[in-house]
């Protein structure tokens, strides 16, 4: 039995101050959570973070990762408290996706004591009128036959509701068990509503890559904030979205927000095959267009709590519980008896001090 104690233990129903989590070493599962007494580390113990949009980190790009690159990503993710994640592939020619998806599938089968690859997130190429850093010439209408042939490792996709056959594409993705997210779009509210009716359940990086909110044509943004069927992800680096807009989003959907990093291999100088450089705290294309982030998940949690007025409990939910539930991961995402002991300990600045995966310490 392994016991992990902290000054604050955040569970789905309460925060124990202080508390202790007991872990069965053989199964890696949480077997007890209880108040405790005496001296404990001055840390916040939370469920390990679940990042569903990671294009790369530091000098490693997911689209080009091979061999030891995946171990380097393991280390970088564990150091920020991320215990489950989705390698994300941006818009590219259809023929190029096969080897890249196969690489994600191979990496997914590695040893257990590393951040779990939930599955691949295809952010494109079926995007719309707000491509952002995606190469416009590679954006195409959804290819239903190609979608139907995708391997099971693909579990999340971003597409635009205004595509001519978006509803059909969403239905094919849905029937394959792929979660559909709406983004990089200038869709109307009606088009967005049709996409939600067809089964879309997420909006990719709220505010970014979509039309602005207008009181007579609320568009995808208005639909995201008002439709309870939709969860919304957000990049909380305070560059992509102003703190006031982050606060507004959490006020509208306190239990349906998902923190993502949208991190890229900024030190490598490219996302996929597109060159970028860091300017004013964020990666950008040569024309200044934002192209992902240098954000880490622990920094995202700290930003929304310390700069945006979001409660720690809601921040942790958006970094762990909500994304896990969205992708059907009932075995993680919360400190609860029976769940896998994926944990992160945060210090007084809400930076990652230690990380456990299945009860095994992997950082700190």
SVG drawing of the C-alpha trace seen along z (x, -y; Angstrom):
<svg xmlns="http://www.w3.org/2000/svg" viewBox="-30 -42 46 49">
<polyline fill="none" stroke="black" stroke-width="0.4" points="0.0,0.0 1.2,-3.5 -0.1,-6.5 0.1,-10.0 -0.8,-12.9 -1.2,-16.6 -2.5,-19.7 -5.4,-19.7 -6.8,-16.8 -9.4,-17.7 -12.1,-15.0 -15.3,-15.3 -17.4,-16.2 -15.1,-18.0 -11.6,-19.2 -9.9,-17.4 -7.6,-19.7 -5.4,-17.8 -6.1,-14.4 -4.4,-11.1 -5.0,-8.9 -4.2,-5.2 -3.1,-3.3 -3.0,0.4 0.4,1.0 -0.6,4.1 -3.5,2.5 -2.5,-1.1 -6.0,-2.0 -7.1,-4.3 -8.5,-2.2 -9.2,-4.9 -9.4,-8.7 -9.6,-10.1 -8.9,-13.1 -5.6,-12.9 -3.8,-14.7 -0.2,-15.7 2.5,-17.1 1.8,-16.7 3.4,-18.3 2.0,-21.8 0.7,-20.7 -2.6,-20.4 -3.2,-16.9 -5.4,-16.7 -6.2,-14.2 -3.6,-14.0 -4.2,-16.4 -5.8,-15.2 -4.6,-17.3 -6.5,-16.6 -4.6,-18.9 -0.8,-18.6 0.9,-19.2 4.3,-19.0 6.4,-20.3 9.7,-22.1 11.7,-20.6 9.6,-17.5 6.8,-17.7 4.2,-14.9 3.9,-14.7 7.6,-13.8 8.1,-11.9 10.1,-8.7 11.8,-6.4 13.2,-8.3 11.1,-11.4 8.1,-9.7 10.1,-9.2 11.1,-12.9 7.5,-13.8 6.7,-11.5 9.2,-13.5 7.9,-16.9 4.3,-15.9 4.9,-14.3 6.8,-17.5 3.7,-19.5 1.3,-17.0 -0.2,-15.6 -1.0,-11.9 -3.1,-11.3 -3.0,-13.1 -4.0,-13.2 -1.1,-13.7 -2.6,-16.1 -2.0,-16.2 -2.7,-19.4 -3.9,-19.9 -1.8,-18.0 -2.3,-16.1 -4.6,-13.1 -1.9,-10.7 0.5,-11.9 -1.8,-11.0 -1.4,-7.3 2.3,-7.0 1.7,-9.7 -1.4,-8.0 0.5,-4.7 3.3,-6.3 0.8,-7.4 -0.7,-3.9 2.8,-2.4 3.6,-4.8 0.3,-4.1 1.4,-0.5 4.5,-1.3 5.0,-0.7 2.3,-1.7 4.4,-4.1 4.2,-7.0 1.6,-9.5 -1.2,-7.5 -1.8,-8.3 -5.6,-8.2 -5.6,-8.4 -4.9,-10.8 -6.7,-14.1 -7.0,-15.1 -7.2,-18.9 -8.0,-19.1 -8.0,-18.9 -11.8,-19.4 -11.7,-23.0 -13.5,-26.2 -13.4,-30.0 -11.0,-30.6 -8.0,-28.4 -5.6,-30.3 -2.1,-28.8 -3.4,-25.8 -2.3,-25.9 -5.3,-27.1 -4.4,-25.1 -4.6,-21.8 -8.1,-22.4 -10.6,-20.2 -14.2,-19.1 -14.8,-16.0 -14.0,-12.8 -16.5,-10.3 -14.8,-7.2 -11.4,-8.3 -13.1,-9.0 -14.8,-5.6 -11.4,-3.9 -9.6,-5.6 -7.9,-3.3 -9.4,-3.0 -6.5,-5.1 -8.2,-8.2 -10.6,-9.3 -11.1,-13.0 -11.3,-15.3 -11.8,-19.0 -13.9,-20.1 -15.9,-23.1 -19.8,-23.0 -20.0,-25.1 -18.5,-22.3 -21.0,-21.2 -21.2,-17.7 -20.3,-18.4 -23.4,-16.7 -22.7,-13.5 -19.1,-13.6 -20.1,-14.1 -22.4,-11.1 -19.7,-8.9 -17.2,-10.0 -19.8,-9.5 -20.7,-6.0 -17.0,-5.1 -16.9,-6.4 -14.8,-9.5 -15.6,-12.6 -16.3,-15.5 -15.2,-19.0 -16.2,-22.2 -13.5,-24.7 -11.5,-26.8 -14.9,-28.0 -17.0,-31.0 -20.2,-29.0 -23.5,-30.6 -25.5,-29.7 -27.8,-27.6 -24.9,-25.6 -23.4,-25.1 -26.7,-23.9 -27.1,-21.4 -23.6,-20.1 -24.5,-19.7 -27.8,-17.9 -25.7,-15.5 -23.5,-14.6 -20.7,-17.2 -19.9,-17.6 -16.9,-19.9 -15.6,-23.2 -11.9,-23.6 -10.0,-26.4 -12.9,-28.7 -12.7,-32.2 -9.7,-31.3 -10.2,-30.1 -13.9,-31.2 -16.0,-34.2 -16.7,-36.9 -19.9,-37.0 -22.6,-39.2 -25.9,-39.7 -27.9,-39.1 -25.7,-36.3 -24.0,-34.5 -22.2,-32.0 -20.2,-29.1 -19.0,-31.1 -22.5,-32.0 -23.6,-28.4 -20.6,-27.1 -21.5,-29.4 -25.2,-28.7 -25.8,-25.1 -25.5,-22.8 -24.7,-19.8 -21.3,-21.4 -18.2,-21.4 -15.5,-24.0 -11.8,-23.8 -9.7,-26.9 -6.0,-28.0 -5.4,-29.8 -1.9,-31.2 -3.4,-34.7 -2.1,-35.5 -4.7,-33.6 -7.6,-34.8 -7.9,-37.8 -8.5,-36.9 -11.9,-38.6 -13.0,-36.4 -11.8,-33.3 -13.8,-34.4 -16.9,-34.8 -16.5,-31.4 -16.2,-29.7 -19.2,-31.7 -21.2,-30.5 -20.1,-26.8 -18.4,-26.2 -18.6,-22.4 -18.1,-22.2 -14.8,-23.8 -11.6,-22.0 -8.2,-23.4 -5.8,-22.5 -2.3,-23.7 -2.4,-23.4 1.4,-23.2 3.8,-23.0 7.4,-22.3 8.3,-25.9 12.0,-25.3 12.1,-23.2 10.6,-26.1 7.7,-24.4 4.4,-22.8 4.0,-19.9 5.7,-21.3 4.9,-25.0 7.7,-27.3 7.0,-29.4 8.8,-31.5 8.0,-32.7 7.0,-36.4 5.4,-38.1 5.0,-34.8 3.5,-32.7 4.5,-30.8 3.5,-32.7 3.8,-32.3 6.0,-34.7 3.0,-36.9 2.2,-37.1 -0.7,-34.5 -0.8,-32.6 0.3,-29.0 -0.2,-27.0 1.4,-27.8 4.3,-27.3 1.8,-26.6 2.0,-23.8 -1.1,-22.4 0.0,-23.4 0.5,-27.0 -2.9,-26.9 -4.5,-25.9 -2.5,-28.6 -3.5,-31.2 -7.3,-30.6 -7.2,-30.6 -4.8,-33.5 -5.5,-35.7 -9.1,-34.9 -11.0,-34.4 -11.9,-30.8 -12.1,-28.6 -9.4,-25.9 -12.0,-23.2 -13.4,-24.3 -9.9,-24.7 -9.0,-21.2 -12.2,-19.9 -11.5,-21.5 -8.0,-20.1 -8.8,-16.6 -12.4,-15.5 -14.2,-17.0 -11.8,-16.0 -11.6,-12.5 -15.4,-12.2 -15.7,-13.7 -13.5,-10.9 -15.3,-8.2 -12.4,-7.6 -14.3,-6.4 -11.1,-5.0 -9.3,-8.4 -9.9,-12.1 -10.9,-12.2 -9.6,-11.3 -12.1,-8.6 -12.0,-5.1 -11.6,-2.6 -10.1,-5.0 -6.6,-4.8 -4.1,-6.7 -3.1,-9.3 -2.2,-12.2 -0.5,-15.6 0.8,-17.5 0.8,-21.3 2.8,-23.7 1.7,-27.1 2.1,-28.7 0.1,-25.8 3.1,-24.5 3.7,-20.7 5.8,-19.4 5.2,-15.6 3.3,-13.3 2.0,-9.7 0.7,-7.4 -1.2,-4.3 0.4,-5.0 3.9,-5.1 5.9,-8.2 7.1,-9.5 8.1,-13.1 9.3,-14.9"/>
</svg>
